[in-house]
């Protein structure tokens, strides 16, 4: 198995091992008492690199217990262990295969040193900038339904720090018009950013924390997982 520790962690949250899954002293098949991908959401689409972030389980968060990091879900504390695999042909490696690069669409990847189960799915063919910060551990099978999912997800609106106004394009306008349009966009973006920062600061001064849930790339539609199954190939 490639990246066996990552795969094992992913399957635990998928509930694939049922009640026999007792790593860390608990089972994920526990009547919804423990976090599971069947109750997760896709929350973020990063326009900068096309990475779709999913596996976010509402109510699951990082905490501290007895001086160590832990995960808390519905009042229950569970161990917070890293998803770690070492690559290469040596005695300390979990696999003798080289680390896979982010060079195709549909790769499952997890951010290094993150104990939360959030994972990413690449939607572009070349995102090798993720190689230094993420580890590939799987792939979405190219099917008609998965292709349709990718087509729909990349069109969802996301939150951005900047706002732009529509302007003329170079193919239909003179250089002067294009230059003026870009100037207008820059001014509009600056005004928008100033207003945004002002109102965020004002909200925090009044103790309003709702804006803490607003971040760049946040999908402005609810994309929720309602069920999950894992099948062996």
N, C-alpha and C positions, 0 to 999 in steps of 0.2 A: 504494500500500500504506500502510495506517495503521501508524504507529510502525515504519518499515522496519528500523531498526537492531535493535530488539527482535525482530522477526520473523526477521531474518537469523540472529541469535544462537540463537534457539529452534530453527530448522531445522538449524543446524549440529549441535546436540546431538541432534537427531532423526535425523541421518545422511541427510537428504533429498537432499543434493547429491552424495553418494557421493565418489568419488575426485577429482572436479573441485573439491571444496571445500578450497581450500588457503589460505584467509584465515588470517594469522598463521603461515604456513609449515608447516601440517600438515593432514592429512585425517582426518576422523572415521570414514572407512571403512577401518580399519586393523587388522582381525582382533582387535578388542577391546582394542587397545593404548592407545586413547584413550577418554575418557569419553563415554558415550552414554546417552540416556534409556531405552534398552531394558534397561539394567541399573540403573535408578533405583528409588526407593521414595517412597511417601507416608508422611511421618513425623509430621506435626503437624496437629491440628485445634484452632484457637483458638476456644474457646467464647465469648469476649468479642465477637468480630465475625464468627464463622462462616467464617473463612478457612482453607481446606484447603491445606497446604503439601506440594508434591510436587517431583519433579525432583532429589531428593537422591541423588547417585551415591556409593555406598560406595567409599571409598578416595580420593576427590577432596577435596583440601583446599587452603587458601590457605597460601602460603609466601613466602619472600623469596629472590630470586636477583639477585646483583650489585646489591644495594641497592634493587631494585624488587620490587613485588608480582608474584607468579606463581602459577600453579596446578600442583600436583604430583599425578600419577596414575600409579601403578605404576612409580615411579622416573623418570618422564619429566616434564620441566618444560615447560610451555606458557605463552604470554602470558596475563596477566590483564587483560582490557580491559573497560571499563564498558559496560553496556547503556544508551546515551544516545540520546534523541530530543528534539528541540526542536520545539515546536508554535507555530503562528501563521503569519501571512502576512508573512514577512520573509525576507531573503536567507540568514539563518543557520539557518532552520528546515529540518528534514529532511522535514517534511510541512506543508502549508498548512491542515490540518484542526485543529480545536480538540481539546484533550486530553479524552478520554472519562472520564466520572465513573463511579464504582463504584455503579451504581444498578440492577443486575439480577444474577440468579443465573447462574453459569456463565461469568463473565468470567475470562480468563487475565490475570494481573497479575504484575509483577516489582518487587521492592523497589529503589528508587532507590539508586544508588551501591554496589550489590552486584555483585561480579564473578562470584560463583558462579551456577550455572544453576538453583538452586532457584526455583520459581515458585509462585504462589498461584492458587487457584480459588475464586471467591466462591460461597457457598452460600445467601446471603440477598439479598433484593431491594434493600436500602439499606445500604451500608457506605461512605458517602461520607467517613468519617473516614480512609479509606485514600488519598484523593486526594492528600494532601500528601506521602505517603511511598512511593507505588507508582505504576506506570504500566501501564495496560491496553494489551495488544497483541493480544488475540485473544478467541475465545469458543468454548466447548464447544457443539457442535450439539445441540439438544434432540431426542434420540431415546429410544426405549424403553430401550435399554441404558444410556445416560447418566443418564436419570432414575432407573433402578434403582440405579445406582452412587451417586448422591447420597443416595438414601433409606438405603442401607446405611452409607455413610460417616458420616453424622451420628449414627448410633446406636452407633458404636464407642466403647468406653470410653477415656478419656484421663486422664493424670495431672493432679492438682490439688494446690495447696498446702494446701488445707483439706479437712476431712472433716466430714460432716454425719450426723446420725442422723435416722431417719424420725420424723415427728411428726404431730400432728393438723392438719387443714386448717381454715380459717376457716368453711368451709361445713358442717362436721360437728361442730364443737366450740365450746364457750363461749369468750368473750374471755379468761377467766382461764386456760383450758387452753392456748389458742394462745400466750399470753404466756409461760407456763411452758415450753412446748415450745421456743419461740425462745430462751429463756434457757439451756435444756439444750444446744441446738445450738451456741450461742455458747461455752459452757464446753467442750464436746467439741472444737470447732474450735480453741480456744486450746490445749488440752492436746495435741491432735494436732500443731499447728504447733510447740509447744515440743519435743515428742519428736522430730519430724522434724529440726529444726535441731540438736538435741543430737547425734543419731546421725550426721548429716552431718558435723558438726565433728569428732566422734570418729573417723570413718572417714578424714577428711583427715589428721588427726594421725598416723595409722598408715600413711599413704601409699597408701590405697585410693582410686583415682580412678574407680571404676566409677559412683559417684553423679554424676559430671560429665555422664553421658549421660542423666540424669533431669531433665526440665524440664517446666514447665507447658504443657499441651496435647499432650504426647507421646502418640501413639496406642499403646495397650497391646495392639495386635495387629499382626502383620506384613502390610503392604500393599505388595506388590512388583509392579513392572512387568516382564512377561516378554517382551514384544515391542511394537514401535511401528511404525506406518506413517503417512505423511503423504500425503494425496491433494489435488490441486488441484481447486477447485470451479469 
